[in-house]
């Protein structure tokens, strides 16, 4: 029943920044993990980063030092701050949230396009 909506994508020049947000729609019983993945045309969906309920974060090597994941446990939102963007960051970005209904399971948003180009 949970729906996730990503926002903040768009066109940015190399070296620029974007901040993506993911907000739930509908009732939520409980939330645990939060993650961001991305998929470029012709490529598999790849892990970008994740953050646990206590705030510990993991990042793919390709974005480490440039991207930062944060979460708001009151609003149940997760953000992805992207700095020093490169053309290879161009992809559709998806957020995922681990929710509990009858069991823990992941729900995914529809994605938001990020294009890094001159």
N, C-alpha and C positions, 0 to 999 in steps of 0.2 A: 504493500500500500504506500510505501515511502517513495516519493519522487524527489530527485535532486536537480537543481538548476544551476548551471555554470554561467558566469558572466565575466566580463572584463577583457575578452579577447579582441583582437583587431590587428591592424597593420602598424608595425613599428620599424624604425631603421636599425641596422646593426649597431650595437652598443647601447641601445635604448632599454627602457624598462616597461613592464606591464605587471599589473596585479590582477590575478584571477580570484574569483570568489565562488564558493559553492554553498548554496542554501537549500535546506530541505523544505519540502512542501507536503503538508499532510501530517498526521499524527505520528509521533515517534515514541516508542516505549523506552528505549535505551540505546545509546551509541557508544561504541568502543573505538576501533581504529578508523583512521581517515587517510586516504591516499590520493595521489595524482598519477595518472598515466597519460601517455600521448601516443598518437599514431600518425605517421607521415604517409603520403600516398606510396603504395607499393612496398611498405614495410610493415612488420609486425608491431602490434601495440607494445610499447616498452614502459617499464617502470620509471617514474620520475622521482617520487619521494613519498614518504609516509610519516605519520605522526601518531603516537599512541595516546591513550587517554591521560597519561601523566605528563605528556609533553615531549617525550623522547622522539627524535626525528631521525630518519634515514634517507639518504639521497643516492641517486645514481651517480657514478663517477663523472659522467658527462655534464652534470649540472652542479656538482658540489662546489661550493664557494660562490656560486652565482644565484642560486635559487634558495628561497627560504619558505618553509611551510609553517603556518601557524593555525591555531584553532581557538574557537571561542566556545567553551563548554556550557555557557548560558544560552547563547543563541544557536548553538549546534551548527556552526559554520566552520568551514576550513578555507583558508586562503593560500595562494601560491604567489609570492613576490618573486618576479623574474627580473634580474638585472644583467647588464652586459650581454644582452641577447645577441645570438649569432644566427645566420641564415639556417644552419642545421637544426635550430630549435623550432623551425616551422613545422606545425603539426596541428591536429585536432587534440585538444587537451580534455581529459575526462576526469571527473572527481568520483571517488568511491567512498562510501561510508558503511561501516560495519554496524548493523542494527540487530536488535533482538526483538523477535516477534514470538515465535515458538522455539526458535534456536537462533544462534548467531549466524548471520549471513551478510554478504556484501551486496549493496545496491549501487548502481552506476547512473551518472547523468548522461544527457544526450551529447555533450561535448561542446566546446567553444573553439573557434578557429583562431590560431595565432600565426601570423605571417611576419617574418623578419626579412625585409628586403630594402634595398636602396631605391 
